[in-house]
Amino acid sequence: MSEGETEREKGTTQDDGEETLPFNPFVHEFQLNGFWQKARFYVLGAILFPLRFLLAAIFLFLMWPIAALRVAGLTEEELSRSIRHRRTILHHLIYLLSRTMFFMCGFHWISIRGRRAPSSEAPILVVAPHSTFFDPIVTVVCDLPSVVSRVENLNIPVIGALLRFNQSILVSRHDPSSRKKVVEEVKRRAVSKGEWPQVLFFPEGTNGNGKVLLKFKPGAFVAGVPVQPVLLRYPNKLPATVWTWKGNGVFKVLWLTMSQFYINLEIEFLPVYNPTDEEKFDPTLYASKVQKIMADALGKQATEFELIGDTPVTPVGHLKVPMDPKIWELGTILQKAGFSLDSVQGLIDLCLDGMCCRVGLDEFAEKLGVTQHDVISRVFNYFHKDATGMIDFREVSLVLAAQDATRSAEELAKLAFDLFSACDSDGHYLLSADAFSSILRSLLGSPPAESTKVFSELCNHTEPLALTCDGFLGFALRHPCYRHLFLFYLRPPSAGRKKPPQIQQNGGCASKYNPGNQPKMD
């Protein structure tokens, strides 16, 4: 571990048995430590960064008109066909300018291992880990292939022109059908027998902070189409240049990178991987196999951590929960707006007495006593709305109760059951599938499909499907897989956290839940 990495990333266990925050691959904090690190940052950075940044920007903007010229005058129909053999001099100019730009940034030489397969042999290049802002340099080594990129990048000056130049495949995170269209387009190009250039993509997400390889989503793994894994390594180990979901800002990362005398880069082309018959019909299995191969070659752990949209998530059984619970953000902005947690119990009592169920925005603001419209709207929009635009105030009460550091995990679980359970004809209080889904949705943000899988697993021996109080507490406090959520994940940061059990990363749990053989809580 580098000398500048903070204790937060280590996830070690202290001598008194209390564990620090567990390893989070989406967080990378770097602090300057030692004379030479500070000297490079303050002295070399002040000299090299402005010069390198200026020269790199000049060559980047020189590419803009050349890239635009290649597609100028072409119709949409013409752009749907490969133009790789047209205006090749422009292709060579972009290649030369791209390599010069990266040279100015400090990438003076690049070591190449292995052989890059032609597009007729491997239509798709899978590149990992994607851990720095400079990883697109791999496109230069691969002769400027098409890339899979976000459609929003078309609006970025220069970058948008370069994406059009390479006839890149664009995906929209806001269009549910976009991923399917991407797969169809990749497949169309893959069967062209080398007419189209190779398609290069970084599996969605990053390698975290350099220690693990995140889950590869199956979107670009087309049935039956071979891929060539491509590995990126930075031998001079620059932990400060690593990009993550939360960590150093863009400016600091660029400054730290360009303040080095030079930056080594090694690119290794692994053998082309042809999917098995089973993988041809299962893109998820195909993606997992390629991830495992690349993780082994990199000496990193292949994990189920992934990004869904812009949210880092981790698997807990059938659930995928955000690495940072969003309910803490709600509590923070409410308290800044003047809301006091001392009033939470009164709101809970109203729900338990059946005097407050569904509320609209105005009534919601009145009950919380918050007048700032932007704050109350933001909190209101977190909760699920029915067809009339109203939310269930029981969900609000439960989320607010979770903010209380003095409330134990068992008390929170019992409150959740009391708020959402209903009395049957025999006088027994039971939790239905919809009520169970409401609890997980409000606390974890879990969609109904995931909650239904967990509920069915818990009730597989009962008829009708419902949970008693003991059954729900068994799920929340004693289940070998899901107890992590209430005992650790849903504990407020100020409450201190117990060491969590190992999270299962295969979409299931270590063993079937049996209330009779679970250890009792201390």
Disulfide bonds with the S-S distance in Angstrom:
none
